[in-house]
């Protein structure tokens, strides 16, 4: 006589409704937080300068860093990645490291408006003057041997390209040479002052005060 094998009964899978409700609530909470974050993120992607850019520099992607900042309604005033970079964009005013790149600071024709001139100035330059500095060029017209008229601003808001290092066997023992970008309309006046032996000085503009 065969002994009947015990039959296995499948265990029914039972889910607590409270578990399902909990999962739904967690998913809804995550989705809600994501929607809130997305709704409150009012930042805009704009370009900032990776390093100091001076007048006449050609703007390249390597010079810029994409940064997200809150600009509100001023977003149109700055260069944004969606605009793209054209090969002809040039810097029209000095942009400091980390500064937002304003649309007004770049253009396509600045190279035809300015040119560089080397100016020799007596004495030492202010410590704050370096490549990219905005300076005023002052001139005192020579009226006689060691005599000069009161100084006046010859060129305002010029940009320093570089401090020229003396080379050769003979170097100037006093004074320095500075290459400066000046508007082409002012080049004649600068060259005239140099040829006349007028006393020239370079004064930094808006030098930040260090506490």
Secondary structure, 3 states (H helix, E strand, C coil): CCCCCCCCCCCCCCCCHHHHHHHHHHHHHHHHHHHHHHHHCCCEEEEEECCCECCCCECCHHHEEEEEECCHHHHHHECCHHHCCCCCCEECCCECCCCECEHHHEECCHHHCEEEEEEEECCCCCCCCCCCCEEEEEEECEEECCEECCCEEEEEEEEEEEEECCCCCCCCCCCEEEEEEEEHHHHHHHHHHHHHCCEEEEEECCCCCCC
